[in-house]
Amino acid sequence: MTPARDFAANILRRWTSLPEPPYLPERADPASQDLPPRERPLAFDLLTGILRWRNALDAILASRLRQPLDSLDPPIRAVLWIGAFQLLFQSGTADYAAVDAAVTLARRLNPKASGLVNAVLRGITRLLPVTGPLDTSKPLNQQLSRRALALDFQTQLFFNTNLFPDPSADLTAHLAAVRSHPPQLVAHFRKLFGDPLTSELLLRNNQRPAILLRVDQDSFTAPAAAGLAPHSTPRFLIAAQGWNASIESLVHAGQLSPQDPTAAMPIQFLAAEIAAGKLPSPTRILDLCAGLGTKTIQLARAFPSAQIFAADIDERKLHRLQARADQIHQKNIQIIPPETPAALAAAGPFDLILIDAPCSNTGVLARRVQSRWRWPTLDHDALAKLQRQLINQAAKLLPPGGIILYSTCSILRDENQDRIAKALADLDGVKLLAEEATLPSKNTPPTGMVDGGYFAVLKIE
């Protein structure tokens, strides 16, 4: 038995309702620190992999069961997920080892269920799963089969019998299973993007995301021990060998910041416009939804002569942002205690306000693996109301000539282009200067992978 499987099973057993996936501990979480260092990669690969592939795993497990999967005790269902994931998605795990480890874990959790776990997982091995190439001469949505699921853009996993819904009879149900997304989200994507692009986007969401890092120094040479490689985006690197102590040290020193190039794009675009003389250089900047401060620090580095004010409703995040600013000796960041209109007004006037708005996370579903399951029960009306309120609040805090930089990690028009169009219709004297939407990269090597997102630049006339 390994601590990694124990750790994963303990978290996954809490997943009793599909729209309420379990909390994934962060790298620095005390629960994660209790794991031996050698066990952490396996534990998090199990957790994130099962969160990604839950629907596909359920379809395969259900085909080997005589009772509904949801009728099983949550700990035993978690053990089946772990065993099936290792059999199907972890090529370095021998079948006998995956089955024996799952049976051993089941015996400890519920001895009466160990026989069921053994039978179900050995039943999966009798499906004779085998990997093979995708026929890339055809669009992805024309390669769908009841006996196969695509693992990536080049490879699929074949079975010796039908396991998945018939794509010709119900494409949404089929994609929900083989691409492992809620059917409601699949249907929404199909309506917005059409079937070929939807098929690609859903598959992209199942790829392990690259660890990308923004270079925060003009002169930087990566030490060999860090295992870093150039990304296709200038001033970004990829952790080709995964996270390690050397990278941790570079981040701690403020030389690198974990960030995706798409997330960095809004501030980079604005800085380029200012450098070209198209906009005045800001002196007082407000980050209205600072969170943990990735973009706050990016603002502070991009505009070193400006004062950056960071606000958020979550006091714990502000404490962590302050600690990070202190750690890297970033002196031009000032925290505004949990945001109130009076506190924000007192900190003004501002000439630039960043709104990194709360959103559905549909541009980063590969990275935020829980978000896909939460989407169907997300209060979209409340989210839209909050986004409108943030834009209206920023407009009131800015004098004529002030700039609003609105950004999301969503790829949905109703949170992006439509939200800005509504703001322009509702607010007097606000002009759209620029906007840009980015879809997640699809069939591309890791050195070219980027998330999806959107930004708009508004000016108060």
C-alpha positions in Angstrom: 0.0 0.0 0.0 1.3 3.5 -0.8 0.5 6.7 1.1 -0.4 8.3 -2.3 -3.4 6.0 -2.8 -4.5 6.5 0.8 -4.3 10.2 0.4 -6.2 10.2 -2.9 -8.9 7.8 -1.6 -9.4 10.0 1.5 -10.1 13.0 -0.7 -12.1 11.3 -3.4 -14.5 9.5 -0.9 -15.9 13.0 -0.2 -17.1 13.4 -3.8 -20.7 12.2 -3.3 -22.4 14.8 -5.5 -21.1 15.4 -9.0 -21.4 19.2 -9.0 -19.5 19.3 -5.7 -16.0 18.0 -6.4 -13.6 17.8 -3.5 -11.2 20.5 -2.6 -7.7 19.8 -4.0 -4.9 20.7 -1.5 -2.4 23.2 -2.7 1.3 22.4 -2.9 1.9 24.2 0.4 -1.2 22.8 2.2 -0.3 21.0 5.5 -2.2 17.9 4.3 0.1 17.7 1.3 3.2 18.2 3.4 2.4 15.1 5.3 2.9 13.0 2.2 6.5 11.8 1.6 8.0 13.9 -1.3 8.3 10.8 -3.5 4.6 10.1 -3.1 3.2 13.6 -4.0 3.4 13.3 -7.8 1.5 10.1 -7.8 -1.1 11.4 -5.4 -1.8 14.5 -7.4 -1.8 12.7 -10.7 -4.4 10.4 -9.3 -6.5 13.2 -8.0 -6.4 15.5 -11.0 -6.6 12.6 -13.4 -9.8 11.2 -11.8 -11.3 14.7 -11.6 -10.7 15.1 -15.3 -11.8 11.6 -16.5 -14.7 11.0 -14.0 -17.5 10.6 -16.6 -15.4 8.2 -18.7 -14.4 6.2 -15.7 -18.0 6.0 -14.6 -19.2 4.7 -18.0 -16.5 2.0 -18.0 -17.0 1.0 -14.4 -20.8 0.9 -14.8 -20.4 -1.6 -17.7 -18.7 -4.0 -15.3 -21.2 -3.6 -12.4 -24.5 -5.3 -11.7 -25.7 -2.4 -9.5 -25.7 1.4 -10.1 -22.3 2.9 -9.4 -23.8 5.6 -7.2 -25.2 2.9 -4.9 -21.7 1.9 -3.8 -20.3 3.3 -0.5 -18.3 6.4 -1.4 -14.9 4.9 -0.2 -15.3 1.9 -2.4 -16.3 4.0 -5.4 -13.2 6.1 -4.8 -11.1 2.9 -4.7 -12.6 1.8 -8.1 -11.8 5.2 -9.6 -8.2 4.9 -8.5 -7.9 1.3 -9.8 -9.6 2.0 -13.1 -7.6 5.2 -13.6 -4.3 3.4 -13.1 -5.4 0.6 -15.4 -6.5 2.9 -18.2 -4.6 6.2 -17.9 -1.3 5.5 -16.2 0.8 3.6 -18.7 3.6 3.0 -16.2 1.4 0.9 -13.8 1.2 -2.9 -14.5 -2.3 -4.3 -14.5 -1.7 -6.7 -11.7 -0.2 -4.0 -9.5 -3.1 -1.6 -10.0 -5.6 -4.4 -9.2 -3.7 -5.7 -6.2 -3.2 -2.2 -4.7 -6.9 -1.3 -5.1 -8.0 -4.6 -3.6 -5.6 -4.1 -0.6 -7.0 -0.6 -0.1 -10.6 -1.8 -0.4 -9.9 -4.6 2.2 -8.7 -2.0 4.7 -11.8 0.3 4.1 -14.5 -2.4 3.8 -13.3 -6.1 3.7 -16.7 -7.2 2.3 -16.2 -5.1 -0.8 -12.7 -6.3 -1.7 -14.2 -9.1 -3.9 -16.3 -6.7 -5.8 -13.3 -4.4 -6.4 -11.3 -7.3 -7.6 -14.1 -8.5 -10.0 -14.8 -5.1 -11.5 -11.2 -4.2 -12.1 -10.3 -7.6 -13.6 -13.4 -7.1 -15.7 -11.9 -3.9 -17.1 -8.7 -5.8 -18.0 -10.9 -8.2 -20.0 -12.1 -5.3 -22.1 -8.6 -5.5 -23.5 -7.9 -1.7 -23.6 -5.2 -0.8 -26.0 -3.9 2.5 -27.2 -3.6 3.3 -30.9 -3.3 6.3 -33.2 -6.1 8.7 -34.1 -6.8 9.1 -37.8 -5.9 12.8 -37.9 -7.0 13.0 -41.6 -10.6 13.3 -40.2 -12.0 15.9 -37.9 -12.2 14.8 -34.3 -16.0 14.8 -34.2 -15.9 12.2 -37.1 -13.6 9.9 -35.2 -16.1 9.1 -32.4 -16.8 5.5 -31.5 -18.7 3.6 -28.9 -15.6 1.5 -28.3 -12.9 4.2 -28.0 -12.1 7.5 -26.4 -9.4 9.9 -27.4 -6.6 10.4 -24.8 -5.0 13.3 -26.7 -4.9 14.7 -30.2 -2.9 11.8 -31.5 -3.9 8.8 -29.4 -7.0 6.9 -28.5 -7.9 4.0 -26.2 -9.7 1.1 -27.8 -12.0 -1.5 -26.1 -13.3 -4.8 -27.4 -17.0 -3.9 -26.8 -19.4 -0.9 -26.9 -19.1 1.2 -23.7 -20.3 4.7 -24.6 -23.5 6.2 -25.9 -24.0 6.1 -29.6 -22.7 9.4 -31.1 -25.1 9.3 -34.0 -28.1 9.0 -31.7 -27.0 11.4 -28.9 -23.8 13.3 -29.5 -24.1 15.3 -26.3 -24.3 12.2 -24.2 -21.4 10.6 -26.1 -19.1 13.6 -25.7 -20.1 13.9 -22.0 -18.8 10.4 -21.5 -15.7 10.2 -23.8 -14.6 13.8 -23.2 -15.7 13.7 -19.5 -17.7 16.9 -19.1 -21.2 17.5 -17.7 -23.8 17.2 -20.5 -25.1 20.7 -19.8 -21.7 22.2 -20.5 -21.3 20.0 -23.6 -24.6 21.2 -25.0 -23.7 24.8 -24.2 -20.4 24.5 -26.0 -22.0 22.9 -29.0 -24.5 25.8 -29.3 -21.7 28.4 -29.0 -18.8 26.8 -31.0 -20.3 24.1 -33.2 -19.5 20.4 -33.0 -16.0 20.2 -34.5 -14.5 23.0 -32.3 -16.5 21.7 -29.2 -14.9 18.3 -29.7 -11.4 19.8 -29.8 -12.0 22.1 -26.8 -13.3 19.3 -24.6 -10.4 17.1 -25.5 -8.0 20.0 -24.7 -9.5 20.3 -21.3 -8.4 16.7 -20.5 -4.7 17.3 -21.2 -2.4 17.7 -18.3 -1.6 21.5 -18.2 1.9 22.7 -18.6 3.6 24.5 -15.7 4.3 27.9 -17.2 6.3 30.7 -15.6 6.6 34.4 -16.4 10.2 35.7 -16.3 10.2 38.8 -14.0 13.8 39.9 -14.6 15.2 41.5 -17.8 18.3 39.5 -17.5 17.7 35.9 -16.4 19.5 32.6 -17.0 17.7 29.5 -15.9 19.9 27.1 -13.9 20.1 23.6 -15.4 18.7 22.1 -12.2 15.4 23.8 -12.8 14.7 21.9 -15.9 13.2 24.9 -17.7 12.6 25.2 -21.4 11.6 28.3 -23.6 7.9 28.7 -24.3 6.7 30.0 -27.7 5.6 33.2 -25.9 8.5 35.5 -25.2 9.5 35.9 -21.5 7.8 32.6 -20.6 9.3 29.3 -19.6 7.9 25.8 -19.2 8.8 23.4 -16.4 9.7 20.6 -18.8 10.5 18.2 -15.9 7.7 19.4 -13.5 7.8 21.5 -10.4 11.0 21.1 -8.3 13.0 22.7 -5.5 15.1 24.9 -7.9 11.9 26.4 -9.5 10.5 26.9 -6.0 13.7 28.9 -5.1 13.4 31.0 -8.2 9.8 31.9 -7.5 10.6 32.6 -3.9 13.3 35.0 -5.0 10.9 36.8 -7.3 12.7 35.9 -10.5 9.8 33.8 -11.8 6.0 33.9 -11.3 3.7 31.0 -12.2 1.3 32.4 -14.9 -0.1 31.4 -18.2 0.7 33.7 -21.2 -3.0 34.3 -21.8 -3.5 35.5 -18.2 -0.5 37.8 -18.7 -1.8 39.3 -22.0 -4.0 42.1 -20.7 -1.3 43.8 -18.7 1.3 43.2 -21.4 -1.0 44.7 -24.1 -1.6 47.8 -22.0 2.1 48.2 -21.2 2.9 48.0 -24.9 0.2 50.6 -25.7 1.7 52.9 -23.1 5.2 52.4 -24.2 4.2 53.3 -27.8 2.7 56.6 -26.5 -0.9 55.6 -27.3 -2.0 55.9 -23.7 -0.6 57.9 -20.7 1.6 56.1 -18.2 -0.5 55.4 -15.0 0.7 56.6 -11.6 -2.1 55.2 -9.3 -3.4 51.8 -10.2 -6.2 49.8 -8.5 -6.4 46.0 -8.8 -10.1 45.7 -7.8 -10.2 41.8 -7.6 -6.6 41.2 -6.5 -7.0 37.7 -5.1 -3.6 36.1 -4.4 -2.0 38.9 -6.5 -0.5 37.3 -9.6 -1.7 40.2 -11.7 -1.0 42.7 -8.9 2.6 41.8 -9.0 2.6 41.8 -12.8 1.3 45.4 -12.6 3.9 46.4 -10.1 6.7 45.0 -12.3 5.2 46.5 -15.5 4.8 50.0 -14.0 7.5 50.3 -11.3 7.0 54.0 -10.9 3.3 53.7 -10.2 1.6 53.0 -6.8 -0.4 49.7 -7.0 -3.4 49.4 -4.7 -4.7 45.8 -4.2 -8.3 45.2 -3.0 -10.4 42.1 -2.5 -13.3 40.9 -0.4 -11.2 37.9 0.8 -9.0 39.0 3.7 -7.0 35.8 3.7 -6.0 36.2 0.1 -4.9 39.8 0.9 -2.7 38.5 3.7 -1.1 36.1 1.4 -0.6 38.8 -1.3 1.0 41.1 1.3 3.3 38.2 2.4 4.3 37.6 -1.3 5.0 41.3 -1.9 7.2 41.4 1.2 9.0 38.2 0.2 10.0 39.6 -3.2 10.6 43.1 -1.8 8.0 44.7 -4.1 7.6 48.1 -2.5 5.0 49.7 -4.7 2.1 47.5 -3.6 -0.3 48.7 -1.0 -3.1 46.5 0.4 -6.6 48.0 0.9 -8.3 46.1 3.8 -11.4 44.2 2.8 -13.0 46.3 0.3 -15.6 48.9 1.1 -16.7 51.8 -1.2 -15.4 54.3 1.4 -12.0 52.6 1.6 -11.6 52.5 -2.2 -12.7 56.1 -2.6 -10.2 57.2 0.1 -7.4 55.4 -1.6 -8.1 57.2 -4.9 -7.9 58.9 -7.3 -6.8 56.2 -9.7 -6.0 56.5 -13.4 -6.1 52.8 -14.1 -8.3 50.0 -12.7 -7.8 46.3 -13.4 -10.9 44.1 -13.0 -9.8 40.5 -13.2 -13.4 39.5 -12.8 -14.8 36.3 -11.2 -16.0 34.1 -14.0 -16.9 30.5 -15.0 -13.3 29.5 -15.6 -14.2 28.0 -19.0 -10.9 29.0 -20.5 -8.9 27.2 -17.9 -10.8 23.9 -17.4 -7.6 21.9 -18.1 -6.0 23.7 -15.1 -8.9 24.0 -12.8 -10.2 20.5 -13.0 -13.1 20.9 -10.6 -14.7 23.9 -12.5 -16.3 21.8 -15.2 -18.4 19.8 -12.7 -19.5 23.0 -10.9 -20.6 24.8 -14.1 -24.2 23.3 -14.3 -25.1 24.5 -10.8 -23.1 27.8 -11.0 -25.3 30.8 -10.3 -24.7 32.4 -13.7 -27.2 35.3 -13.0 -25.4 36.2 -9.8 -22.0 36.0 -11.6 -23.3 38.3 -14.3 -24.6 40.8 -11.8 -21.2 40.8 -10.0 -19.4 41.5 -13.2 -21.7 44.4 -14.1 -21.3 45.8 -10.6 -17.5 45.7 -10.8 -17.5 47.6 -14.1 -19.9 50.2 -12.8 -17.9 50.5 -9.6 -14.7 51.1 -11.5 -16.3 53.6 -13.8 -17.4 55.7 -10.8 -13.9 55.6 -9.3 -12.1 56.9 -12.4 -11.9 60.5 -13.7 -12.1 61.4 -17.4 -9.2 59.8 -19.2 -9.1 56.9 -16.7 -8.7 53.4 -18.0 -10.6 50.2 -17.1 -8.8 46.9 -18.0 -11.4 44.1 -17.8 -10.3 40.5 -18.0 -11.6 37.0 -17.4 -10.4 33.4 -17.8 -13.7 32.6 -19.6 -14.3 31.8 -23.3 -18.0 32.6 -23.1 -19.4 35.6 -24.9 -21.9 36.4 -22.2 -19.0 37.0 -19.7 -16.8 38.8 -22.2 -17.9 40.6 -25.4 -21.6 40.7 -24.4 -20.7 42.0 -20.9 -18.7 44.8 -22.3 -21.3 45.7 -25.0 -23.9 46.0 -22.2 -21.6 48.2 -20.2 -21.0 50.5 -23.1 -24.8 50.7 -23.7 -25.5 51.4 -20.0 -22.7 53.8 -19.1 -22.3 57.3 -20.5 -18.9 58.5 -21.7 -17.2 55.0 -21.8 -15.3 54.0 -25.0 -14.0 50.7 -26.0 -10.3 51.0 -27.1 -9.5 47.3 -27.6 -10.6 43.8 -26.9 -9.2 40.4 -27.5 -10.5 36.8 -27.0 -8.2 33.8 -26.9 -9.3 30.1 -27.1 -7.2 27.5 -25.3 -4.6 26.1 -27.6 -5.6 22.7 -29.0 -3.3 20.3 -30.9 0.0 21.9 -30.0 3.2 20.8 -28.2 3.5 21.7 -24.5 5.8 24.6 -25.4 2.9 26.2 -27.2 0.1 25.5 -24.8 -1.9 28.5 -23.6 -5.2 28.9 -21.7 -8.3 30.7 -22.9 -9.3 34.1 -21.8 -10.5 37.6 -22.7 -9.7 41.3 -22.0 -11.1 44.7 -22.9 -9.6 48.2 -22.5 -12.2 50.9 -21.7 -11.6 54.6 -21.5 -13.7 57.1 -19.5 -14.3 60.1 -21.8 
